[in-house]
Amino acid sequence: METIGKSIIRKEALDKVTGTAKYTSDHLSLPMLHAKMVISPYAHANITHIDLSEAWKIPGVRAILAGEKFPLTGEEIRDRPPIAYDKVRYCGEVVAVIVADSPAIAKRASSLIKVNYEPLPVVNSPNQAYENNAPVVHENIDSYERIKNVYPEVNTNIANRTKIRKGDMELGWQRTEIVVEADFSFSPSDHAAMETRCVIAEIREDETVVITSSSQSPFMIKKLLHVYFHIDIGKIVVNVPLVGGAYGGKASVQLELIAYLASKAVHGRKVKILNSREEDLITSPVHIGLDATIKLGCSRDGVLQAAEILYLFDGGAYSDKAVDISRAGAVDCTGPYRINNIQCDALCMYTNHPYAAPFRGFGHSEVMFVFERTMDMLAKKLKMDPIELRLINAIKPGDTTPTQLAVNKSNVGNVSECILKLKKIMNWDEGSIKQVSNTKVRSKGICCTWKNSTIDPDASSGVTLTFNPDGSINIISGVVEIGTGTKSVLAQMLAEKLKMDVRQIYVQMEVNTKSTPDHWKTVSSRGSFMAGRALLNAADDIIRQLKDLTACILRCSKVDLEVGLGKVYLKDTPDIFLNIKDICYGYMYPNGNAIGGQIIGRGTYIQRRVTYLDPETGAGNPGPEWTVAAQGIELEFDLLDYTYNVIRAATVVDVGKVLNEKTALGQIIGGMSMGISFAGRETFQFDQAGRILNPQLRTYRPLRYGEHPKYEVEFVETPVIDGPYGARSAGEHGLIGMPAALANSLSAAAEVDLNQLPLIPELIWKTKEGAVDDSL
């Protein structure tokens, strides 16, 4: 291939490196009003009174939204008021919104609003929410509207239960000779995107609602504004410029609803909401937490026989996308292994924490941490090499997934090859533990991962292609450029298809829902796959039109024609041709007659043969293909103070086909760094009242520059038959196994099972001391 697989410079690179790229907050116009949110200091309380009188006295205050009952919102379950009016369910929930002439005025007025609360008992973890006598976060759950295949349980904190029932558990346990059982937990955390969330809303005189947002989901914003507020859908326009990082956190629709209501309160004037970092951490949706219990069994030869799992996801105060995340965790609940007998319940639990949005990996880094830690515990009990245990059980064509779907080489790839390549990279045969001094050891830990993109069965994507008079082409796609380089990869695909210079392909980076073809959401590593398929269909449409027109002009059969290198030419006589630039806007004969016209290509793609899951067994086809990987971490551990340094991290991932080498490497390495940061230090610290104690980047501390290990990445290429050029998804997969690999490496070094995140020295010390005390 001439273009596919090459490291082509991204189309938006110059704008980004020169600082001229425009993000949502950069779009300023006068006059523009500014909104400031007032948030609850309580995690669970009734609102008994709101006093706005002092705030109204501030000159420049144009509107105050508080105490009004707006329609309930929520993608899966409509359980969330855009602005709380009778009760708050998490610390940080919006209870009032000030609209004023400037951010300073809005902030000053917000400090003068007095809200009286009646505190209620707090549900502070999924385990607590699951207890029989737990306070109920949503007492009217049975009255909420919800979409199909969501199963809330009345008088409980269970927003949804996904059941996986495969095989015969009784038979599985009969065949089991070695059993391990363990509990796992970690609290919610944050996406920590560089750009905080920002929205600008206005309602024009003709009642057109215009939203500009740093969002991954412009078309979902349009849909939900229509559904919630009964606005004519044709009168809703959503604009999304470049987005400064998202990682799933900007897939949820939250500030857009508040901004619309704020604009409506000031007769449609333009209103801007820009999250401060603290608001982005605690007010907007967060990364989901998890409590889990697992029991795993195998025969003495290491063959897995049974898995019994309970995943309690911390959905927070409102269901939003947590229902989907918990379902995705259930679908791939065991990792990429052949297990004939599985019982898994994945529950989305209501708690009094900030509600959850998708996070890079969509539930998979969470469940892989649990399962892969248990695999290492099983290997230890078997006295078997952890890599050997995984090779014995690696899923292969002909095996079935937890949802009872038979896999093949195309849809599942080659996890065994990933494991063997990782073994070589990690120098595993030299040993996994090495003493380097009297007080320090070096330790290696590995894991395997897989992920299917469990998005809506009818998710679709569209692409249009238009020619410029010189024969160059414009790509218009609804994919949001969130930093993944997807739109540049689309240009490479088109250049390969039409045998043209990628520099002659221009990509519209911004999304406008009025003029851009629909793309479901830029989530779940689906951009290159879905938009890529749509783009190739659009390219075929262009080729067909070019051949039809050329066949007429040259008086030949269109089957004899080929398109490429800027020409349409006869296959057997290439020197007979027409330049594309001379016909892409029509063709004029010498006598002045003209035929054709501007050639515009269109292509669409919709997911195929994806099914809903059976509510009792979980059987079904959750998505088109899996991406499998093997990952490892080597670290140096101090036996005295329990500190450690990650020396290197490795990933081998089956991507089907590398489309842009450096972009793929960047995606995987970026994911690995996020995974190490999430596993090693990132978490919200809650007090007993459900308040986040570290709502700033001073105290919520992601991995910093200079703290990174050496990253090593290799690819396996097992093509997906129906993928664009055989490519699989890859955007999330560097992250997924890092928590498990880090925990496995540290557990070996510290000689204690570390089943909580984040893996800070204090946790290792407490776990180690607890293990010593238990042995006395």
C-alpha positions in Angstrom: 0.0 0.0 0.0 1.2 3.5 -0.8 -0.4 5.4 2.1 -2.0 3.0 4.6 0.4 2.2 7.3 2.6 5.2 6.7 3.2 7.9 9.4 1.4 10.8 7.6 1.4 14.1 9.5 -2.0 14.9 10.9 -4.2 17.4 9.1 -4.7 19.7 12.1 -1.1 19.4 13.3 0.1 22.9 12.1 -2.8 24.7 13.8 -2.2 22.8 17.1 1.6 23.3 17.3 1.4 27.0 16.3 -1.4 27.7 18.8 -3.9 28.9 16.2 -6.3 25.9 16.7 -9.7 27.1 18.1 -11.5 25.3 20.9 -14.9 26.0 22.2 -13.8 28.5 24.8 -11.9 30.4 22.1 -15.1 31.3 20.3 -15.9 34.7 21.8 -18.5 37.2 20.6 -20.0 40.3 22.0 -22.5 40.6 23.5 -22.2 37.3 25.4 -23.5 36.5 28.8 -21.9 34.1 31.3 -23.3 31.5 33.6 -22.1 30.4 36.9 -23.3 27.2 38.7 -24.1 27.0 42.4 -23.4 23.5 43.6 -24.4 21.5 46.6 -22.0 21.0 49.5 -24.0 17.9 50.6 -24.0 14.5 49.0 -27.6 13.7 49.9 -30.1 16.2 51.2 -33.5 17.7 50.7 -33.6 21.3 49.5 -35.9 23.1 51.9 -35.4 26.8 50.8 -33.5 28.9 48.3 -33.0 32.6 49.0 -32.1 34.5 45.8 -32.8 38.1 47.1 -29.2 39.2 47.7 -28.0 37.8 44.4 -30.7 39.7 42.5 -29.3 43.0 43.9 -26.0 42.6 42.0 -26.0 44.9 38.9 -25.5 42.8 35.7 -27.4 39.7 36.9 -29.8 38.8 34.0 -31.4 35.6 35.2 -31.3 33.1 38.0 -32.5 29.5 37.5 -33.3 27.8 40.8 -36.2 25.8 42.3 -37.9 25.1 39.0 -39.0 21.6 38.0 -37.5 21.0 34.5 -38.0 17.7 32.6 -35.9 14.8 33.8 -33.0 13.8 31.7 -30.8 10.7 31.1 -29.9 8.6 28.1 -30.8 5.2 29.5 -33.1 6.2 32.5 -34.6 9.7 32.7 -33.7 10.1 36.4 -31.7 13.4 36.5 -33.0 17.0 36.8 -30.7 19.3 34.8 -30.8 21.6 37.9 -31.8 20.0 41.2 -35.1 21.4 42.6 -36.1 19.3 45.6 -33.2 17.0 46.5 -29.5 16.8 45.8 -27.9 13.4 45.4 -24.2 14.2 45.1 -21.8 16.8 46.5 -21.3 19.0 43.5 -24.7 18.8 42.0 -26.0 22.0 40.4 -28.8 23.7 42.4 -28.8 27.1 40.8 -27.4 28.9 37.8 -26.6 32.7 37.6 -26.6 34.4 34.2 -24.8 37.7 34.2 -22.9 40.2 32.1 -19.4 38.8 33.0 -17.9 35.7 34.8 -16.9 37.9 37.7 -20.4 39.2 38.3 -21.9 35.7 37.9 -19.4 34.4 40.4 -20.1 37.2 42.9 -23.8 36.7 42.7 -23.5 32.9 43.1 -21.8 33.4 46.4 -24.8 35.3 47.7 -27.4 32.6 47.0 -28.4 30.9 50.3 -29.7 27.3 50.1 -31.1 25.5 53.1 -30.6 21.7 53.2 -31.9 18.9 55.3 -29.2 16.2 55.2 -30.1 12.6 54.4 -28.2 9.4 55.0 -25.3 8.9 52.4 -24.7 5.9 50.3 -20.9 6.0 50.0 -19.9 2.9 48.0 -21.5 0.3 45.7 -21.1 -2.4 48.4 -23.1 -0.2 50.8 -25.7 0.5 48.1 -26.1 -3.2 47.7 -26.9 -3.9 51.3 -30.5 -4.8 52.1 -31.0 -1.9 54.6 -29.2 0.8 52.5 -30.8 4.2 52.1 -32.5 4.4 48.7 -31.1 7.1 46.4 -34.0 7.0 44.0 -37.2 6.2 45.8 -39.3 6.6 42.6 -37.2 4.5 40.2 -40.3 2.7 38.9 -41.8 6.0 37.6 -38.8 7.0 35.4 -39.0 6.7 31.7 -36.3 4.4 30.3 -35.2 2.9 27.0 -35.5 -0.7 26.0 -33.3 -3.4 27.7 -32.7 -1.5 30.9 -33.8 -3.2 34.1 -33.9 -1.1 37.3 -35.0 -2.9 40.5 -37.7 -1.2 42.5 -36.9 -0.3 46.2 -33.2 -0.9 45.7 -30.2 1.1 44.4 -29.9 -1.2 41.4 -30.3 0.9 38.2 -29.6 -2.0 36.0 -28.6 -5.7 36.2 -26.9 -7.5 33.4 -26.8 -11.3 33.8 -24.3 -13.6 32.1 -25.2 -17.3 32.3 -23.1 -19.7 30.3 -22.8 -23.4 30.6 -23.4 -25.4 33.7 -22.0 -23.9 36.9 -22.6 -27.1 39.0 -20.6 -29.1 36.4 -17.9 -26.4 36.3 -17.3 -26.6 40.0 -17.3 -30.4 40.0 -14.5 -30.3 37.5 -12.6 -27.6 39.5 -9.6 -28.7 41.7 -8.1 -25.3 42.4 -10.2 -22.3 43.6 -9.3 -18.7 44.4 -11.7 -16.1 45.7 -11.1 -12.4 46.2 -12.7 -9.0 46.6 -11.6 -5.8 44.7 -12.4 -2.2 44.9 -11.6 1.3 43.7 -13.3 4.7 44.0 -14.4 7.0 41.1 -11.8 9.2 39.6 -11.6 11.8 36.8 -10.8 12.0 33.1 -8.6 15.0 33.6 -8.7 16.3 30.0 -6.6 19.3 29.4 -9.6 21.3 28.1 -12.3 21.6 30.7 -15.9 21.3 29.5 -17.3 24.4 27.8 -20.7 25.2 26.1 -22.1 28.2 24.4 -25.9 28.4 23.7 -28.2 30.8 22.0 -31.8 30.8 20.7 -32.2 32.9 17.6 -35.2 34.9 16.6 -36.5 32.1 14.3 -36.3 29.8 17.4 -33.2 28.0 16.1 -31.2 26.6 19.0 -27.5 26.8 18.4 -25.1 25.0 20.7 -21.3 25.1 20.5 -19.8 22.5 22.7 -16.6 20.6 23.6 -18.4 17.3 23.1 -17.8 13.9 21.7 -21.6 13.6 20.9 -22.9 16.5 18.9 -25.7 14.4 17.3 -26.8 13.0 20.7 -27.0 16.6 22.0 -29.3 17.4 19.1 -31.4 14.3 19.7 -31.7 14.8 23.5 -32.6 18.5 23.3 -35.4 17.5 21.0 -36.6 14.7 23.3 -36.4 16.5 26.6 -37.6 20.0 25.6 -39.8 19.2 22.5 -37.8 21.5 20.2 -38.2 20.8 16.5 -35.2 18.8 15.7 -34.6 20.7 12.5 -34.2 23.9 14.6 -31.3 22.5 16.6 -27.8 23.1 15.4 -24.8 21.8 17.3 -21.3 22.9 16.5 -18.2 21.2 17.8 -14.7 22.5 17.0 -11.5 20.7 18.0 -11.8 19.1 21.4 -8.9 19.3 23.8 -9.1 15.7 25.1 -12.2 13.8 26.3 -11.5 10.2 27.1 -15.3 9.5 27.3 -16.0 12.3 29.8 -17.4 14.6 27.1 -19.7 11.9 25.7 -22.3 12.7 28.4 -24.8 15.5 27.8 -24.9 17.8 30.8 -23.8 21.4 30.5 -25.5 21.7 27.1 -28.9 21.3 28.8 -28.1 23.9 31.4 -26.7 26.3 28.8 -29.9 26.0 26.7 -32.1 26.7 29.8 -29.9 29.7 30.7 -30.2 31.1 27.2 -34.0 30.6 27.3 -34.1 32.5 30.6 -32.6 35.6 28.9 -34.7 35.5 25.8 -32.3 33.6 23.7 -29.1 35.6 24.2 -25.8 33.9 23.9 -24.7 32.3 27.1 -21.4 30.6 27.9 -20.6 28.1 30.6 -17.0 27.2 31.2 -16.1 24.7 33.9 -13.4 25.6 36.3 -11.1 22.7 37.0 -12.8 22.0 40.3 -16.2 22.0 38.6 -14.9 19.7 35.9 -13.7 17.3 38.6 -16.7 17.1 40.8 -19.8 18.6 39.1 -19.6 17.0 35.7 -19.5 13.2 35.1 -16.6 11.2 36.4 -14.8 7.9 35.8 -16.7 5.0 37.3 -15.7 3.1 40.5 -16.2 -0.6 41.2 -16.5 -3.1 44.0 -16.2 -6.7 42.9 -16.2 -10.3 44.2 -14.8 -13.1 42.1 -14.5 -16.9 42.5 -12.4 -18.6 39.8 -11.7 -22.3 39.4 -9.5 -24.6 37.3 -8.3 -28.1 37.1 -4.8 -29.0 38.2 -3.4 -28.6 34.7 -4.5 -25.0 34.7 -7.6 -25.3 32.4 -10.2 -22.8 33.6 -13.5 -24.5 34.5 -15.7 -22.0 36.2 -16.0 -18.3 36.9 -18.5 -16.7 39.3 -18.4 -12.9 39.4 -20.3 -10.0 40.9 -19.4 -6.5 39.6 -20.9 -3.6 41.5 -20.3 -0.5 39.4 -20.4 2.9 41.1 -22.9 4.7 38.8 -23.2 7.6 41.1 -26.3 9.6 41.7 -27.7 9.2 38.2 -27.6 6.4 35.7 -26.5 8.4 32.6 -24.1 6.1 30.7 -23.2 3.9 33.7 -25.9 1.5 32.7 -24.1 0.9 29.4 -20.7 0.7 31.1 -21.8 -2.0 33.5 -23.3 -3.9 30.5 -20.1 -3.6 28.6 -18.2 -5.0 31.6 -20.5 -8.0 31.7 -20.1 -8.7 28.0 -16.3 -9.2 28.4 -16.4 -10.1 32.1 -13.7 -12.8 31.9 -10.9 -11.6 29.7 -9.9 -13.3 26.4 -10.1 -16.9 27.7 -12.0 -20.1 26.9 -14.3 -20.7 29.9 -17.3 -22.9 29.5 -19.1 -22.1 32.7 -19.7 -18.5 33.7 -22.1 -16.8 36.1 -21.7 -13.0 36.2 -23.9 -10.3 37.5 -22.9 -6.7 36.5 -24.9 -4.2 38.4 -25.1 -0.4 37.9 -25.5 0.9 41.4 -26.9 4.3 42.5 -24.7 5.9 45.2 -24.3 9.5 46.4 -21.2 10.1 44.3 -20.9 12.2 41.2 -22.5 10.2 38.3 -20.3 8.3 35.9 -19.5 8.9 32.2 -17.6 6.5 29.9 -13.9 6.4 30.5 -11.3 5.2 28.0 -11.9 1.5 27.9 -15.7 1.7 28.7 -15.7 -0.6 31.7 -12.9 -2.9 30.5 -9.9 -1.6 32.4 -12.1 -2.1 35.5 -13.1 -5.7 35.0 -9.7 -6.7 33.5 -8.1 -5.4 36.7 -10.3 -7.8 38.7 -10.0 -10.8 36.4 -6.3 -10.6 35.6 -5.4 -10.1 39.2 -7.3 -13.2 40.0 -5.5 -15.1 37.2 -2.2 -14.3 38.8 -3.5 -15.4 42.2 -4.6 -18.7 40.5 -1.2 -19.1 38.8 0.5 -18.7 42.2 -1.7 -21.3 43.8 -1.0 -23.7 40.9 2.7 -22.9 41.1 2.4 -22.2 37.4 4.0 -19.4 35.3 1.4 -16.7 34.8 2.1 -16.5 31.1 1.8 -20.3 30.7 -1.6 -20.2 32.5 -2.8 -17.6 30.0 -1.5 -19.4 27.0 -3.3 -22.6 28.1 -6.6 -20.8 28.3 -6.3 -18.2 25.5 -9.4 -17.9 23.4 -9.2 -19.3 19.9 -11.4 -19.5 16.8 -14.3 -21.9 17.5 -14.5 -21.0 21.2 -17.4 -19.0 22.6 -17.5 -15.7 24.5 -19.3 -15.1 27.8 -22.3 -14.1 25.6 -22.2 -17.4 23.9 -21.0 -16.0 20.5 -18.7 -18.3 18.5 -15.5 -16.4 17.6 -13.3 -16.7 14.5 -9.9 -15.4 13.4 -11.5 -12.3 12.0 -13.5 -11.1 14.9 -11.2 -12.1 17.8 -7.7 -11.8 16.5 -4.7 -13.7 18.0 -4.2 -13.3 21.7 -1.7 -16.2 21.8 0.6 -14.4 19.5 0.3 -11.2 21.6 1.3 -13.2 24.7 4.3 -14.8 23.0 5.5 -11.4 21.7 5.1 -9.8 25.1 7.1 -12.7 26.7 10.0 -11.9 24.4 9.8 -8.1 25.0 9.7 -8.5 28.8 12.6 -11.0 28.8 10.3 -13.2 30.8 12.5 -16.2 30.7 15.2 -14.3 32.7 12.8 -14.4 35.7 10.0 -12.2 36.9 11.7 -11.2 40.2 15.3 -10.1 40.7 17.0 -8.7 43.8 19.0 -5.6 42.9 20.1 -4.6 46.4 19.5 -5.3 50.0 16.4 -3.1 50.0 15.2 -3.2 46.4 13.8 -5.7 44.0 12.8 -5.6 40.3 9.5 -7.2 39.4 7.5 -7.9 36.3 3.8 -8.3 35.9 1.7 -9.2 32.9 -1.9 -9.5 31.9 -4.2 -10.0 28.8 -7.1 -7.9 27.7 -9.8 -7.7 25.2 -12.6 -5.3 24.3 -15.6 -5.3 22.1 -17.3 -2.0 21.3 -20.7 -2.5 22.9 -22.5 0.5 21.5 -26.0 0.8 20.2 -26.9 -1.9 17.7 -28.1 0.7 15.1 -25.2 3.1 15.6 -24.3 4.6 12.2 -21.9 6.9 10.4 -22.1 9.0 7.3 -19.4 10.7 5.1 -19.7 13.0 2.1 -17.0 13.8 -0.4 -16.9 16.9 -2.5 -14.5 17.8 -5.3 -12.6 21.1 -5.6 -12.1 22.4 -9.2 -8.5 21.3 -9.2 -9.5 17.7 -8.5 -8.7 17.7 -4.8 -11.3 16.4 -2.4 -13.0 17.5 0.8 -13.9 15.0 3.5 -16.9 15.9 5.6 -17.5 13.5 8.5 -19.4 13.7 11.9 -16.4 12.2 13.8 -15.2 14.7 16.4 -11.5 15.3 16.4 -10.8 14.7 20.1 -7.0 14.2 19.7 -7.1 10.7 18.1 -6.1 11.7 14.6 -9.1 9.8 13.2 -9.9 12.4 10.5 -6.4 12.3 9.2 -6.6 8.5 9.0 -9.7 8.9 6.9 -7.7 11.1 4.5 -5.1 8.2 4.3 -7.9 5.7 3.5 -9.2 7.9 0.7 -5.8 8.6 -0.7 -5.2 4.8 -0.8 -8.5 4.1 -2.4 -8.2 6.8 -5.1 -4.4 6.4 -5.6 -3.9 10.1 -5.0 -1.6 12.3 -2.9 -2.9 12.6 0.6 -1.9 16.3 0.5 -4.7 16.8 -2.0 -7.3 15.7 0.5 -8.8 18.3 2.9 -10.6 17.4 6.0 -13.3 19.5 7.7 -12.4 19.3 11.4 -15.4 21.1 12.8 -18.7 19.4 13.1 -22.0 21.2 12.3 -25.0 18.9 12.7 -26.9 20.9 10.1 -24.4 20.2 7.3 -22.3 17.3 8.5 -23.5 13.7 8.0 -24.5 12.0 11.3 -22.0 10.0 13.2 -23.5 8.3 16.3 -20.8 9.3 18.8 -17.0 9.6 18.8 -16.6 6.9 21.4 -15.6 3.3 22.0 -12.8 3.4 19.4 -15.4 3.3 16.7 -14.4 6.3 14.7 -11.9 4.7 12.2 -14.0 1.6 11.8 -17.5 3.1 11.3 -16.5 6.4 9.5 -13.8 4.4 7.6 -16.5 2.1 6.2 -18.7 5.0 5.4 -15.8 6.8 3.7 -14.9 3.8 1.5 -18.6 3.6 0.4 -18.5 7.3 -0.4 -15.3 6.7 -2.4 -17.0 3.9 -4.4 -19.8 6.3 -5.1 -17.4 8.8 -6.5 -15.6 6.1 -8.6 -18.9 5.0 -10.0 -19.9 8.5 -11.0 -16.5 9.2 -12.6 -16.7 6.0 -14.6 -20.2 6.7 -15.7 -19.3 10.1 -17.0 -16.1 9.1 -18.6 -17.7 6.1 -20.3 -20.1 8.5 -21.9 -17.4 10.9 -23.0 -14.9 8.3 -24.3 -17.7 6.1 -25.7 -16.5 2.9 -23.9 -17.8 0.5 -21.2 -17.4 1.7 -17.7 -16.0 -1.8 -16.7 -13.0 -1.0 -18.9 -12.1 2.0 -16.8 -9.9 2.6 -13.8 -9.6 5.5 -11.5 -6.4 6.7 -9.9 -3.5 9.1 -10.0 -5.8 12.0 -10.8 -7.2 10.3 -13.9 -9.9 8.0 -15.3 -8.2 5.8 -17.9 -8.7 2.7 -19.9 -7.2 -0.3 -18.1 -5.6 -1.7 -21.2 -4.6 1.6 -22.7 -3.7 4.0 -19.9 -2.6 6.7 -22.3 -6.3 7.2 -23.1 -7.7 9.1 -20.2 -9.5 12.1 -18.8 -8.1 14.2 -15.9 -10.4 14.1 -12.9 -10.1 17.9 -12.5 -11.5 18.3 -16.0 -14.7 16.3 -15.3 -15.4 16.5 -11.6 -17.5 19.6 -12.2 -19.0 18.3 -15.4 -17.7 18.1 -19.0 -18.2 20.5 -21.9 -18.0 19.3 -25.5 -16.2 21.6 -28.0 -19.6 22.8 -29.3 -20.6 24.1 -25.9 -22.9 21.2 -24.8 -22.3 20.1 -21.2 -23.1 17.0 -19.2 -22.6 15.9 -15.6 -22.1 18.4 -12.9 -20.2 18.6 -9.6 -19.5 15.0 -8.4 -20.5 14.5 -4.7 -19.9 11.2 -3.1 -21.9 9.9 -0.2 -21.5 6.8 2.0 -23.0 5.4 5.1 -22.3 2.5 7.5 -24.5 0.9 10.1 -23.5 -1.8 12.6 -24.7 -5.2 11.3 -26.0 -8.3 13.1 -25.5 -6.8 16.6 -28.2 -7.9 18.9 -29.6 -7.0 22.3 -28.6 -9.4 25.1 -31.0 -11.9 26.4 -32.1 -10.5 29.8 -31.7 -13.9 31.6 -28.6 -15.3 30.1 -26.8 -12.4 28.4 -26.6 -14.4 25.1 -26.2 -12.3 22.0 -23.8 -10.5 19.7 -22.6 -7.3 21.5 -20.5 -5.9 18.8 -18.6 -6.4 15.5 -15.1 -7.5 16.7 -12.7 -7.7 19.7 -9.3 -6.2 20.0 -7.0 -8.4 22.1 -3.7 -7.5 23.7 -1.0 -8.6 26.2 0.6 -6.0 28.5 3.4 -5.9 31.0 5.1 -3.7 33.5 8.5 -3.9 35.1 9.2 -1.9 38.2 11.7 -1.4 41.0 10.2 -1.7 44.5 11.7 -0.5 47.8 11.2 -3.2 50.5 11.6 -0.6 53.3 9.3 2.2 52.4 7.1 0.5 49.8 7.8 3.1 47.2 8.3 2.1 43.6 9.3 3.3 40.1 7.8 1.9 37.0 10.8 1.3 34.7 9.1 0.2 31.5 5.7 -0.7 30.2 5.0 -2.9 27.2 1.9 -3.6 25.0 1.4 -6.0 22.2 -1.9 -5.4 20.6 -3.7 -7.0 17.6 -4.9 -4.0 15.7 -5.9 -5.9 12.5 -4.0 -3.4 10.3 -1.9 -0.4 11.3 -3.4 2.6 9.4 -0.9 5.3 10.6 2.1 3.9 12.5 2.9 7.0 14.6 -0.7 7.8 15.3 -1.2 4.2 16.4 1.9 4.3 18.6 0.7 7.6 20.1 -2.7 6.2 20.9 -1.3 3.1 22.6 1.4 4.9 24.5 -1.0 7.6 25.6 -3.4 5.0 26.9 -0.6 3.2 28.7 0.3 6.4 30.5 -3.3 7.0 31.5 -3.6 3.5 32.7 -0.5 3.7 34.9 -1.7 7.0 36.3 -5.2 5.7 37.1 -3.8 2.5 38.7 -1.0 4.2 40.6 -2.3 7.4 42.0 -5.6 8.7 40.6 -8.7 8.5 42.8 -11.2 10.7 44.5 -11.0 10.6 48.3 -14.4 10.7 49.9 -15.2 11.5 53.5 -18.0 9.8 55.4 -20.4 12.5 54.1 -19.7 11.7 50.5 -17.6 14.9 49.9 -14.6 14.8 47.6 -11.6 15.9 49.6 -9.2 16.4 46.6 -11.0 18.4 44.0 -7.9 20.2 42.6 -5.0 19.1 40.5 -2.8 19.9 43.4 -4.3 17.1 45.4 -5.7 15.0 42.5 -2.5 14.2 40.9 -2.2 12.5 37.5 1.1 11.3 36.1 3.4 14.3 35.4 6.0 15.0 32.8 9.2 13.3 33.8 7.5 10.5 35.7 6.9 8.3 32.7 8.6 4.9 32.2 10.0 3.6 28.9 7.1 2.6 26.7 7.4 -0.4 24.3 4.7 -1.2 21.7 4.4 -3.9 19.1 1.6 -4.8 16.8 0.0 -8.0 15.6 -2.0 -7.8 12.4 -4.9 -10.2 12.1 -7.2 -8.4 9.7 -10.9 -7.9 10.4 -12.6 -9.0 7.2 -15.2 -6.2 7.3 -12.9 -3.6 8.8 -11.6 -0.7 6.7 -8.4 -2.2 5.3 -8.7 -4.9 8.0 -8.3 -2.5 10.9 -9.6 -3.0 14.4 -10.2 -0.4 17.1 -7.1 0.7 19.0 -7.8 4.0 20.7 -8.5 2.7 24.2 -6.5 -0.5 24.3 -3.2 0.8 25.7 -4.9 1.7 28.9 -7.0 -1.4 29.6 -4.4 -3.7 31.1 -2.1 -1.3 32.9 -3.9 -1.5 36.2 -3.8 -5.3 36.3 -0.2 -5.4 35.1 0.9 -2.9 37.7 -1.0 -4.7 40.4 0.4 -8.1 39.4 4.0 -6.7 39.4 3.6 -5.0 42.8 1.9 -8.0 44.3 4.8 -10.2 43.3 7.4 -7.6 44.6 5.6 -7.0 47.9 4.6 -10.6 48.3 1.0 -9.7 49.1 -2.2 -9.6 47.1 -3.0 -6.0 46.2 -6.6 -5.8 45.1 -7.4 -2.1 45.6 -6.6 0.9 43.5 -4.8 3.3 43.5 -1.5 1.4 44.3 0.1 4.0 46.5 2.8 3.1 49.0 0.4 3.6 52.0 -2.0 1.0 50.6 0.9 -1.5 50.0 2.1 -0.9 53.6 -1.4 -1.3 55.1 -2.0 -4.4 53.1 1.3 -5.9 54.0 0.9 -5.1 57.7 -2.6 -6.5 57.6 -1.4 -9.7 56.1 1.3 -10.0 58.8 -1.2 -9.4 61.5 -3.6 -12.0 60.1 -0.8 -14.6 60.2 -0.1 -14.2 63.9 
